[in-house]
C-alpha cells in the first residue's frame, strides 16, 4: 500500500546517505504511553520526547495486498521494567503500538514521517528481553483471551481482593487462618511479606511449578 508522504521525507529518503530513526509509542493505558527511540540520544519530534532505548523491530509477514501484516518488536528486559509492565497489565494484549520512521535532519518537520499502527497480539519474555508480536488487524480486540498470565514467582491477585480473599456477598473477607492482615503483601510466595507470611499460600496467584530461568509465552 502506498504511503502518503510529504516532499521533505521523499527527498531525504532518496539521498545516498541519511539518518533514519525509528520511533515507538507503546500504550500501557490512557495516561501512560512509553515513547522510545531506536537511536543513541533523546529525540524530540512532533511535540513528544522519545528516550533512547535498546529496541528494534523485524517485519515477519505481509498480506496479498502488500501491506505489513505482522511485526516483531524486541525490547531489553535487563532492568526488569518491561517484564513488570507485562505481568501487571495482562501482557498489554490489544494495546496500540505506533511506529514512526523519521530522519535526523528533519525532526523539525512533523509531517516528514511514515507512521504505522499495530496492536499487541502476543509476547515472549525472558530475563534479558521481551518480544512483542504486533498485528495490524483490529479484530484481535474482539478475541477472548486468557484471564491469567503464567508467571512463576509473582502473585497476580490484588491484596485483600478477588483471588486473595473471599467474597461473602457484600464484602471481601480473609480466608480462615489468614495472618498479618495489616502488612501489605509483597506478591511473592516465600518473601518477607508474601503468601506464606500471611498463611495464605494455597491462594498464591503465581505458578511455582514453572521451571526457573525459562521462557514465558502467552
N, C-alpha and C positions, 0 to 999 in steps of 0.2 A: 504493500500500500504506500503510495507516495505521501511524504510528509510536507505540510505547508511550512516552508522556512523562508526567512527574510534574506535579503541580498547580502547583508553582512555575514551571516552564517555561511551562505553559499560560497562567498569569496574566500573566507577563511578555510573552509573545508577543501577548496581546490588548490591551496598553497602547497608547495612541496614540503614545507616544514611548518608545523603548527603545534600548539599545546592543547590537545583536547583534555577535558576534565569531566569525569562522571560524578554527578551529584545524586544523593539518595535522600528521600524523605520517607521514613518508616513510621507509620501510625501506630501508636500504642493505645491512645484513647483521644477523645476530642480535644483535650487540653495538653497532650503530650505527644509531640512528633519528633522523632530522632532525625537530625539533619547531619549527614556525613558526606565527606568529600574523599573521593579516591585520588588523593593528592597529598603533597608533603607539607602544605601550610594551610591555614584557615582561608576559606573562600567566602566572600560576601557577594551575593548575587540575588537580584530581584527583591531586595529588602530582607533577605534571610542570611543567616550566618551558618555555614557548614564547616564542621570541625574535621580536621584530617583524621582518618581512621583506617586501620587495616581492613579494607573491604574491597571485594571485586565481584564481577558477575561473569556468567557464562550462558550464552544462548544455546539451548539444547533442542529446540524444535520450532518449526513454523508450520502454518497450515497451507492448504492448497492455494489460498489467495495470496500467499507470500507474506502474510502477517506473522509477527512473532507470537508464538503460541505459549511458550513456557521459557522461563529463565531461572537459573540457579544463582543465588547470591551468597557468597561466603563471607562471614564476619568473624573476627577473632573473638574468642571467649576466654582469653588468658586471665582477665581480671574477674571473670565470672559474672559480669554485669549483664551481658546479653542472656546468659543462661537463666539468671534470676528473673529477668523480664518475661522470658518464655514460660517459665514454671508458674509465675504468679498471674499470667494473663492468657491462660489456655492456649499457649503456643502461638498467640497472635493470629489465630486462624481467621481468615476472611478480612484481615486488616489491609489497608491500602498501602502500597509502596509506589512512590513516584520516582522515576529515574530520568534525569536531565543531562543531556550532553551539551556542554558549553565549551568555550575556548578562552584560555587565559588572557588573550589580547583584547577580548571584548566583553569583559564582565560588567561593563557599564551599560550594555545593551540588553534589557530584559527580554527582548524578542529574539535574540540570536541564540536559539537553543532548539534541540529536539527533545520532546518530552513524551514518555510512555508511562501509562498507569497499569499496575498489576495488583494482584491480590494474593496474600499468602495462603497457599493450599496445604503445605506440609513442611516439616522441618526435620533436620537431623542435628543432634547436639552431642558433643563430647567435651573433654576437658580443655581442648585447645580452640575449638571453632564451632560455630553454628552455621548450618547451611539451610537457606530457605528455598523452597520450590515455589516460584511465583507463576501464576497463570493470569492471562488477560481475560479469562471467562468470568463473567459476573455470576453465573449460575452456581458457583461454589457456595455463594451466600445462602442458597436455598437447600443445601445438602445437610442432613442431620449428621453431626459429628459427635465423637465420643465425649462424654461429660468429664472424663478423667484423663490426666496425663500420667504415664507410668514413670515415676521418679523414685529412686531407691531410698534416699536419705532425707527427703523433705516432705513434711505433712502439708497437705493441701487444704485441710479444713480450717475454717476461721475459729479462733479460740472462743469457746462457750457458745458456738452456734452449730448449725447442721453438720453432722458427722462427728463432731467433738462431744456435744451434749445431746440431750433427748428432748423432743417437743412434747409437752404434756397437754396440748390443746389450747393453751393460752400463752405459754412462755417456754423458753429453753431452761432445762434443769440438768444438774450434774448427774451422771450415772452413779450407781451405787459404788461407794468406796473412793470416789474422786477426792483427791487431797490437794492441799496448797492452792486453793482456788484463787487467792489474791495475787499470786505470782503469774505474770504473763508467760505463756508457753513459747519456747524458742523454736518450735516447728520441727524438732528432731525427736528421735525415739529414745536415745540414751544420753542426750545432752544434760547440762546442769539444770535446766528447767523444762525438759522435754516430757514426752508422754509417760515414761516410767516414773519421773519425778512426781507427776500428777496421778500416778496409779491408774493410768488410762491407756496402757499400751495396746490393749485389744482394739482400740478405736483409732490407732495411728493411721494417718491418711497417706502414707507412703507405701512402697513395695520393697521391703528389705530383702526379698528373695532374688531381686535382680542382681546379677554379678556386678561387683565394683569395677571401675575403670572401663565401663562398656559404653556402647553407642546407644543412645535413646532415639527411637524413631516413632513418629506419630504421623 
